Amino acid sequence: MTIKINVRLCCGSYLARAMGLGVTASSAESPHAAAQSVCRKAGIDPQLLEQIPADAPVIKFQNPGEVMSS
């Protein structure tokens, strides 16, 4: 199942939310770092993240939803 992650800049931090999963994370570093944090919290592999085209102010990523190997 493909996971879609929306990232927004708010108050100096990037806030990421996994749509449909209710998982959120934030990062002051970058939108990609915030999206990776969401993946780790959801137990999916953050290395598979891909940025997809989106209208500002939202930055969108997707992940095929593969579970991380231990």
C-alpha positions as CSV (number, residue, x, y, z in Angstrom):
1,M,0.0,0.0,0.0
2,T,1.5,3.4,-1.0
3,I,1.8,5.8,1.9
4,K,1.4,9.5,1.1
5,I,3.0,12.1,3.3
6,N,2.3,15.8,3.3
7,V,4.8,18.2,4.7
8,R,4.3,21.9,5.6
9,L,6.5,24.6,7.0
10,C,5.0,26.0,10.2
11,C,6.7,28.2,12.8
12,G,10.2,27.3,11.6
13,S,9.7,23.5,11.6
14,Y,8.6,21.1,8.9
15,L,5.5,19.2,10.0
16,A,4.8,15.9,8.3
17,R,1.7,13.7,8.4
18,A,1.1,10.3,6.9
19,M,-2.3,10.5,5.3
20,G,-4.8,7.9,6.6
21,L,-2.4,6.6,9.3
22,G,-2.6,9.5,11.8
23,V,1.2,9.4,12.2
24,T,2.9,12.8,12.5
25,A,6.5,14.1,13.0
26,S,8.4,17.3,12.7
27,S,11.9,18.4,11.9
28,A,13.7,21.8,11.8
29,E,16.2,20.3,9.4
30,S,14.3,19.7,6.1
31,P,11.0,18.4,4.7
32,H,12.7,15.2,3.7
33,A,13.9,14.6,7.3
34,A,10.4,15.2,8.6
35,A,9.0,12.7,6.1
36,Q,11.7,10.1,7.1
37,S,10.7,10.5,10.7
38,V,7.1,9.7,9.9
39,C,8.2,6.6,8.1
40,R,10.3,5.4,11.1
41,K,7.4,6.0,13.4
42,A,5.0,4.1,11.1
43,G,7.5,1.2,10.8
44,I,8.1,1.6,7.1
45,D,11.4,2.0,5.3
46,P,12.4,5.7,5.0
47,Q,15.0,4.9,2.3
48,L,12.1,4.3,-0.2
49,L,10.7,7.9,0.0
50,E,10.1,9.7,-3.2
51,Q,9.2,13.4,-3.5
52,I,6.2,14.0,-5.8
53,P,5.0,17.2,-7.5
54,A,2.7,19.3,-5.4
55,D,1.5,22.9,-5.2
56,A,3.0,25.2,-2.5
57,P,2.9,25.4,0.5
58,V,2.6,21.5,0.7
59,I,5.6,19.3,-0.1
60,K,4.5,15.7,-0.9
61,F,6.3,12.4,-0.6
62,Q,5.2,8.8,-1.2
63,N,6.5,5.5,0.1
64,P,5.5,2.1,-1.2
65,G,4.8,1.2,2.4
66,E,7.3,-1.7,2.8
67,V,8.0,-2.6,6.4
68,M,11.6,-2.0,7.6
69,S,13.7,-5.1,7.9
70,S,15.3,-5.6,11.3
